[in-house]
Amino acid sequence: MSAILILFAIFATYLLYNIFIISFIKHDYYKNKAYDQITTTSSLKAKRGEIYDANMNTLATSKSSWRIFVSPKDIRYYEKKSGRSYSSEIAAGLADIFGMDMTTLLSKISNTKILDVTIKPSATEEEYKRVISFIKRGGYEDMIFTEAQNTRYYPEGTLLAHALGFVGSDNQGLFGLEYYYDDLLRGEDGYYVYAKDASGNTLDTEYSDYVEATDGYSLVTTVDSYIQGELEEIIESIRENHGVENRVCGIVMDTETGAILAMATSSPFNPNTPMQLSDAFLQKLESSGFAPGTTEYDTYKSELRQIMWSNKAVSETYEPGSTFKIVTVSAALDMGTSHLSDCFSCNGYREVGGYRIRCHKVGGHGNGFSLAYGLQMSCNPCMIAISEKLGAENFYSYVERFGYFEKSGIDLPGEGTTIFHNKENIGTTELATASFGQRFKVSVINQLVAISAIANDGKLVRPYIVDKVIDSTGKVISQHQTEVRGQVVSAEVADTVSKILIDGVNGDGGAKNAGVIGYDIAAKTGTSQKFDILDENGNSYLRIGSTVGFALDGDKGVSMIIVVDEPTSQVK
């Protein structure tokens, strides 16, 4: 008997010990486990912010769509209660609305223990109305349900596509402004927590909770949709008329503030359907020789898609060619190593470091011409002579001052980085070729920003594409302030170089085709070779044509750059 009492005492002690552990020591742990088992959390999606152009025209918005879903448990309950075949009725009706297979849909509804089965994740407004009508006619209010949600929509289609980017299926920004400003645009989801019993029925308990969603902020960009449309039309025309193999891009910028008025890359995708190749890229895929369905075909298609999404004006680098001569001349005048009164000669080439570096004009530009003429006519030997007087160390310092060794800092993702000679490796040949923009690479945005400093009294500014962040009521949360990064050359030198370029356009300079009657246009053209792609004999055969220019109008100026990558016919 005593043994039984001892065993009972031991058991009671063990039981009391565990009760104590559960009630006090691990109370929170077991409370949370119970909480997890009896509660369900429903997400309340935040509305993604809008993106506007400078005139408050909508470029990206969120339009309503609806998730259509059914409750198999409730369908079975009402079937047993009434003897009516609700499963078949619902499957047939929804299959007709959404163009689905009725047998497959019936199996999806019937053969599952899931409480919530999605029939259509994103129904259109027309489909939603038909579903509501179907529910009312059949009395399916407790079996078929709808849930409103937001789907990203770009009302202007391909306009500004590369800068806008797009979102993924989870409404998260993947490219462009949608990615760069995702934290501001997406807002913060809310949630609704409710308790349920073993059958999935809602319980009214202390565990219910509701947190409202916070909508995302909206962006007001600096882009003018009219200018954007004109730029896109121009670069697409260039691509088509000159058989451009590697796309065309262009940027228009306010020289004083750095505001981007337009930015475009040819063959744009539609951000509403970003996975679909544009016509130009689809043509590349179809002419590849790869059979649809093969690994090679799918791999190439994926590669083309990545190229198509790339914002060429920001992400890719290129050899700027003769447009860089503006920097060389500005540096030499600012340093005082060259003067407007200097005379130069060109017989078609210049011997440097054992190499014969040619001028684009085979017969040369003659003897005794001025520095201004040398820039206007884009004479390579003239630039080499100027750079030799300037010296490698000074030349390098001005490349740095013009902002080439750091990113422009534009508020867009994936900006390309300058590829330049190490300072200690700049010999006579490297200095010579760099003086006219060859054998190094810069991003298109960085080149435009650097040249725009000449239009802005020598001040280098940071470019930007978002002017304001606003909330859903229009209240300004933040606004961009112009950022001057430095004085790269004196205002006097900037004015002198601007006048040289304007005179070249108005006269017989290489950029005379950039002239517009009634405006003082400063411009410089450039053609560079692509030395990273060679033919079977080791020679470069691909070219890049570009033009950079600016117009000055009182206190406000506008600059522009267009880069044509691998034209197969002459660009004029």
NUROTI-858590 format. One record per residue (C-alpha): residue in one letter; y, x, z. Coordinates in steps of 0.05 Angstrom, whole numbers, plus 5000, padded with zeros to 4 digits. Layout:
N
  code     v     u     w
     A     Y     X     Z
...
***
This chain:
572
  code     v     u     w
     M  5000  5000  5000
     S  5048  5056  5018
     A  5034  5090  4951
     I  5055  5026  4915
     L  5119  5022  4956
     I  5135  5095  4940
     L  5124  5083  4866
     F  5167  5021  4869
     A  5222  5060  4905
     I  5219  5116  4852
     F  5223  5064  4796
     A  5281  5028  4829
     T  5318  5093  4840
     Y  5307  5112  4767
     L  5331  5043  4744
     L  5393  5045  4788
     Y  5408  5116  4764
     N  5406  5094  4691
     I  5448  5032  4706
     F  5499  5078  4739
     I  5498  5125  4678
     I  5507  5068  4629
     S  5559  5031  4671
     F  5602  5090  4690
     I  5585  5158  4661
     K  5571  5135  4589
     H  5607  5069  4592
     D  5654  5084  4533
     Y  5597  5111  4490
     Y  5554  5048  4496
     K  5614  5002  4492
     N  5632  5034  4424
     K  5560  5027  4400
     A  5560  4954  4418
     Y  5628  4946  4385
     D  5603  4978  4321
     Q  5542  4933  4319
     I  5578  4866  4328
     T  5642  4879  4287
     T  5660  4883  4214
     T  5723  4914  4186
     S  5757  4886  4124
     S  5808  4931  4090
     L  5876  4903  4073
     K  5901  4943  4014
     A  5973  4967  4012
     K  6012  4954  3948
     R  6026  5018  3910
     G  6100  5033  3898
     E  6134  5023  3831
     I  6160  5078  3785
     Y  6225  5065  3748
     D  6267  5100  3696
     A  6340  5118  3711
     N  6362  5048  3691
     M  6310  5013  3735
     N  6265  4995  3678
     T  6193  4992  3704
     L  6147  5048  3681
     A  6090  5038  3730
     T  6074  4977  3772
     S  6017  4942  3807
     K  5995  4875  3779
     S  5949  4827  3813
     S  5875  4822  3797
     W  5820  4789  3836
     R  5752  4809  3862
     I  5703  4752  3852
     F  5645  4752  3901
     V  5593  4704  3929
     S  5557  4696  3996
     P  5481  4692  3982
     K  5469  4672  4055
     D  5514  4612  4049
     I  5485  4594  3981
     R  5414  4593  4012
     Y  5439  4553  4071
     Y  5469  4497  4029
     E  5409  4497  3983
     K  5363  4483  4042
     K  5411  4432  4070
     S  5420  4392  4005
     G  5360  4411  3962
     R  5409  4427  3906
     S  5399  4490  3863
     Y  5466  4523  3877
     S  5441  4592  3856
     S  5426  4570  3785
     E  5490  4530  3779
     I  5534  4587  3804
     A  5498  4639  3762
     A  5505  4597  3699
     G  5579  4581  3711
     L  5601  4652  3728
     A  5560  4681  3671
     D  5597  4636  3623
     I  5665  4655  3651
     F  5653  4730  3651
     G  5607  4736  3590
     M  5549  4760  3632
     D  5474  4750  3627
     M  5455  4688  3668
     T  5385  4713  3687
     T  5411  4780  3711
     L  5466  4746  3752
     L  5417  4697  3783
     S  5372  4755  3805
     K  5432  4791  3834
     I  5451  4730  3875
     S  5381  4709  3897
     N  5342  4772  3911
     T  5385  4804  3963
     K  5400  4802  4037
     I  5471  4828  4027
     L  5523  4781  4056
     D  5576  4796  4003
     V  5557  4806  3929
     T  5612  4826  3880
     I  5607  4790  3813
     K  5671  4818  3781
     P  5709  4874  3815
     S  5774  4863  3777
     A  5782  4795  3743
     T  5842  4778  3701
     E  5890  4722  3718
     E  5858  4678  3665
     E  5788  4691  3692
     Y  5813  4679  3763
     K  5841  4610  3743
     R  5775  4591  3710
     V  5736  4612  3772
     I  5782  4570  3817
     S  5772  4510  3771
     F  5697  4521  3771
     I  5695  4525  3848
     K  5734  4459  3855
     R  5691  4422  3804
     G  5625  4443  3836
     G  5646  4443  3909
     Y  5629  4517  3917
     E  5686  4532  3966
     D  5639  4560  4019
     M  5597  4600  3969
     I  5644  4632  3919
     F  5704  4672  3941
     T  5764  4709  3911
     E  5802  4768  3938
     A  5871  4787  3911
     Q  5882  4862  3897
     N  5930  4907  3861
     T  5913  4942  3795
     R  5959  4997  3767
     Y  5994  4977  3703
     Y  6040  5016  3656
     P  6081  4964  3617
     E  6107  5015  3566
     G  6039  5041  3547
     T  6042  5114  3525
     L  6116  5123  3542
     L  6125  5184  3588
     A  6049  5185  3597
     H  6042  5260  3612
     A  6096  5259  3666
     L  6074  5193  3697
     G  6000  5210  3699
     F  5952  5156  3723
     V  5910  5132  3781
     G  5835  5129  3793
     S  5791  5069  3807
     D  5809  5075  3881
     N  5884  5071  3863
     Q  5894  5144  3882
     G  5940  5186  3839
     L  5903  5235  3794
     F  5955  5265  3748
     G  6031  5271  3740
     L  6080  5235  3785
     E  6024  5190  3809
     Y  5989  5251  3837
     Y  6050  5291  3860
     Y  6080  5233  3899
     D  6014  5199  3918
     D  6028  5202  3993
     L  6093  5163  3984
     L  6069  5115  3930
     R  6003  5092  3960
     G  6029  5066  4027
     E  5981  5055  4085
     D  5924  5005  4083
     G  5916  4955  4139
     Y  5852  4924  4165
     Y  5823  4862  4197
     V  5768  4872  4249
     Y  5725  4812  4269
     A  5662  4802  4309
     K  5599  4771  4279
     D  5532  4747  4305
     A  5463  4767  4279
     S  5468  4716  4223
     G  5535  4742  4200
     N  5576  4684  4229
     T  5646  4700  4254
     L  5656  4701  4329
     D  5722  4689  4364
     T  5723  4747  4414
     E  5767  4801  4444
     Y  5743  4848  4390
     S  5784  4815  4335
     D  5843  4856  4311
     Y  5893  4855  4254
     V  5937  4912  4228
     E  5983  4895  4170
     A  5985  4940  4108
     T  6048  4980  4094
     D  6068  4980  4021
     G  6083  5046  3987
     Y  6152  5072  3969
     S  6178  5068  3898
     L  6206  5124  3854
     V  6269  5122  3812
     T  6263  5176  3760
     T  6318  5212  3721
     V  6287  5193  3655
     D  6325  5151  3604
     S  6274  5109  3567
     Y  6316  5108  3503
     I  6321  5184  3501
     Q  6248  5188  3519
     G  6228  5142  3462
     E  6270  5182  3412
     L  6240  5248  3435
     E  6169  5221  3429
     E  6183  5196  3359
     I  6212  5264  3338
     I  6154  5306  3364
     E  6102  5259  3336
     S  6135  5264  3268
     I  6134  5340  3273
     R  6060  5340  3291
     E  6042  5296  3232
     N  6088  5328  3180
     H  6069  5400  3197
     G  5995  5394  3213
     V  6004  5419  3284
     E  5938  5439  3314
     N  5956  5450  3387
     R  6008  5395  3401
     V  6083  5392  3403
     C  6125  5384  3467
     G  6197  5375  3484
     I  6245  5367  3543
     V  6316  5341  3549
     M  6353  5361  3612
     D  6421  5353  3645
     T  6445  5425  3649
     E  6490  5415  3709
     T  6441  5379  3755
     G  6373  5396  3727
     A  6355  5322  3719
     I  6301  5312  3666
     L  6325  5259  3617
     A  6262  5261  3575
     M  6196  5300  3573
     A  6141  5289  3522
     T  6079  5318  3492
     S  6051  5294  3425
     S  5988  5253  3418
     P  5998  5218  3485
     F  5944  5179  3521
     N  5952  5109  3547
     P  5952  5112  3624
     N  5925  5041  3625
     T  5862  5067  3592
     P  5864  5142  3606
     M  5791  5155  3592
     Q  5800  5135  3519
     L  5819  5191  3471
     S  5883  5181  3431
     D  5875  5177  3356
     A  5891  5250  3344
     F  5840  5274  3395
     L  5788  5223  3372
     Q  5795  5252  3302
     K  5782  5322  3330
     L  5719  5296  3364
     E  5693  5260  3303
     S  5704  5321  3259
     S  5670  5368  3308
     G  5602  5360  3277
     F  5570  5342  3344
     A  5526  5280  3343
     P  5546  5224  3390
     G  5501  5223  3452
     T  5486  5297  3451
     T  5505  5344  3507
     E  5551  5382  3460
     Y  5587  5319  3440
     D  5597  5295  3512
     T  5620  5365  3535
     Y  5670  5371  3478
     K  5695  5300  3491
     S  5707  5318  3564
     E  5744  5381  3544
     L  5789  5343  3495
     R  5804  5292  3549
     Q  5828  5347  3597
     I  5873  5376  3542
     M  5899  5307  3525
     W  5919  5294  3598
     S  5953  5363  3604
     N  6029  5361  3607
     K  6042  5417  3558
     A  6116  5421  3575
     V  6100  5441  3646
     S  6028  5466  3652
     E  6019  5511  3591
     T  6051  5579  3577
     Y  6072  5608  3510
     E  6109  5668  3481
     P  6181  5645  3475
     G  6198  5690  3416
     S  6270  5694  3392
     T  6297  5640  3438
     F  6291  5693  3492
     K  6342  5736  3455
     I  6395  5694  3490
     V  6372  5725  3556
     T  6372  5796  3528
     V  6443  5790  3501
     S  6469  5755  3564
     A  6439  5809  3609
     A  6469  5866  3567
     L  6539  5834  3566
     D  6536  5818  3640
     M  6513  5889  3657
     G  6566  5919  3611
     T  6516  5962  3573
     S  6534  5926  3508
     H  6599  5895  3482
     L  6621  5848  3428
     S  6654  5906  3392
     D  6589  5945  3385
     C  6561  5956  3315
     F  6488  5953  3296
     S  6444  5969  3236
     C  6379  5941  3210
     N  6338  5965  3151
     G  6281  5917  3164
     Y  6247  5954  3222
     R  6257  6001  3280
     E  6212  6059  3301
     V  6194  6053  3375
     G  6141  6094  3412
     G  6105  6111  3348
     Y  6104  6038  3324
     R  6143  6008  3267
     I  6169  5942  3295
     R  6193  5897  3239
     C  6250  5848  3233
     H  6236  5779  3206
     K  6282  5796  3148
     V  6242  5846  3108
     G  6302  5878  3073
     G  6341  5883  3138
     H  6409  5857  3158
     G  6448  5918  3134
     N  6496  5964  3171
     G  6556  5956  3216
     F  6545  5884  3239
     S  6566  5857  3307
     L  6526  5838  3368
     A  6545  5765  3355
     Y  6518  5769  3284
     G  6455  5802  3309
     L  6441  5744  3356
     Q  6459  5690  3306
     M  6415  5721  3253
     S  6360  5736  3304
     C  6354  5810  3286
     N  6297  5845  3322
     P  6322  5917  3314
     C  6390  5895  3342
     M  6355  5866  3404
     I  6314  5930  3412
     A  6377  5972  3410
     I  6411  5927  3462
     S  6350  5930  3508
     E  6347  6007  3503
     K  6419  6012  3528
     L  6404  5962  3583
     G  6343  6000  3606
     A  6276  5975  3631
     E  6296  5969  3704
     N  6358  5928  3690
     F  6321  5887  3638
     Y  6267  5870  3689
     S  6318  5851  3742
     Y  6352  5801  3695
     V  6286  5770  3676
     E  6277  5759  3750
     R  6347  5732  3760
     F  6336  5681  3705
     G  6279  5653  3746
     Y  6220  5673  3704
     F  6180  5705  3761
     E  6176  5642  3801
     K  6160  5571  3782
     S  6218  5526  3765
     G  6198  5481  3823
     I  6200  5417  3783
     D  6168  5359  3821
     L  6107  5354  3776
     P  6038  5384  3788
     G  6005  5442  3752
     E  6066  5483  3731
     G  6046  5545  3692
     T  6063  5615  3718
     T  6098  5669  3678
     I  6054  5726  3652
     F  6097  5789  3647
     H  6090  5864  3648
     N  6088  5899  3715
     K  6154  5934  3727
     E  6123  6002  3728
     N  6086  5989  3662
     I  6148  5974  3620
     G  6152  6031  3570
     T  6194  6036  3508
     T  6146  5993  3467
     E  6139  5939  3520
     L  6215  5936  3529
     A  6225  5931  3454
     T  6177  5873  3443
     A  6200  5837  3506
     S  6272  5840  3482
     F  6256  5790  3428
     G  6208  5747  3469
     Q  6140  5774  3450
     R  6079  5799  3490
     F  6093  5757  3551
     K  6087  5683  3568
     V  6129  5632  3603
     S  6124  5557  3614
     V  6166  5511  3570
     I  6203  5482  3629
     N  6220  5552  3655
     Q  6247  5573  3587
     L  6292  5512  3583
     V  6317  5520  3654
     A  6333  5594  3641
     I  6372  5581  3577
     S  6407  5522  3608
     A  6440  5570  3658
     I  6482  5595  3600
     A  6506  5524  3588
     N  6521  5517  3663
     D  6570  5574  3673
     G  6513  5621  3691
     K  6485  5577  3747
     L  6409  5569  3750
     V  6388  5501  3777
     R  6322  5472  3798
     P  6297  5417  3751
     Y  6273  5350  3778
     I  6248  5284  3752
     V  6252  5238  3813
     D  6323  5221  3834
     K  6310  5171  3891
     V  6254  5145  3935
     I  6266  5072  3955
     D  6228  5020  3996
     S  6208  4950  3975
     T  6278  4923  3992
     G  6314  4976  3950
     K  6337  5016  4010
     V  6344  5090  3992
     I  6296  5132  4034
     S  6315  5198  4002
     Q  6356  5223  3943
     H  6354  5288  3906
     Q  6411  5338  3915
     T  6427  5388  3860
     E  6399  5457  3879
     V  6433  5518  3850
     R  6382  5575  3854
     G  6431  5631  3836
     Q  6486  5658  3791
     V  6447  5695  3737
     V  6507  5719  3697
     S  6582  5710  3703
     A  6615  5647  3678
     E  6653  5689  3628
     V  6590  5718  3598
     A  6558  5649  3596
     D  6618  5622  3558
     T  6618  5681  3510
     V  6544  5673  3492
     S  6553  5597  3485
     K  6609  5608  3435
     I  6567  5659  3396
     L  6511  5608  3390
     I  6558  5551  3371
     D  6590  5593  3317
     G  6520  5610  3291
     V  6502  5536  3285
     N  6569  5519  3253
     G  6563  5578  3205
     D  6503  5609  3171
     G  6461  5627  3232
     G  6387  5618  3238
     A  6396  5554  3278
     K  6446  5520  3231
     N  6399  5461  3221
     A  6411  5443  3294
     G  6483  5424  3279
     V  6508  5354  3291
     I  6575  5333  3262
     G  6626  5321  3316
     Y  6590  5362  3370
     D  6592  5434  3391
     I  6518  5452  3390
     A  6493  5519  3415
     A  6422  5533  3392
     K  6371  5587  3378
     T  6306  5583  3341
     G  6244  5625  3352
     T  6178  5642  3321
     S  6125  5679  3360
     Q  6055  5704  3345
     K  5994  5686  3387
     F  5961  5752  3404
     D  5906  5722  3448
     I  5873  5692  3386
     L  5858  5740  3329
     D  5822  5736  3262
     E  5760  5775  3243
     N  5803  5835  3226
     G  5838  5835  3293
     N  5903  5806  3267
     S  5943  5750  3297
     Y  5949  5691  3249
     L  5972  5633  3293
     R  6045  5619  3305
     I  6090  5580  3353
     G  6156  5553  3328
     S  6210  5532  3378
     T  6283  5514  3385
     V  6326  5512  3447
     G  6397  5486  3447
     F  6451  5452  3487
     A  6513  5411  3476
     L  6574  5416  3521
     D  6617  5355  3532
     G  6671  5365  3584
     D  6639  5373  3653
     K  6571  5349  3630
     G  6521  5384  3586
     V  6453  5368  3558
     S  6400  5419  3538
     M  6337  5410  3498
     I  6275  5449  3477
     I  6220  5434  3427
     V  6158  5477  3421
     V  6111  5470  3361
     D  6044  5503  3376
     E  6003  5525  3315
     P  6036  5490  3256
     T  5998  5496  3192
     S  6059  5486  3148
     Q  6130  5514  3154
     V  6174  5484  3208
     K  6247  5481  3189
***
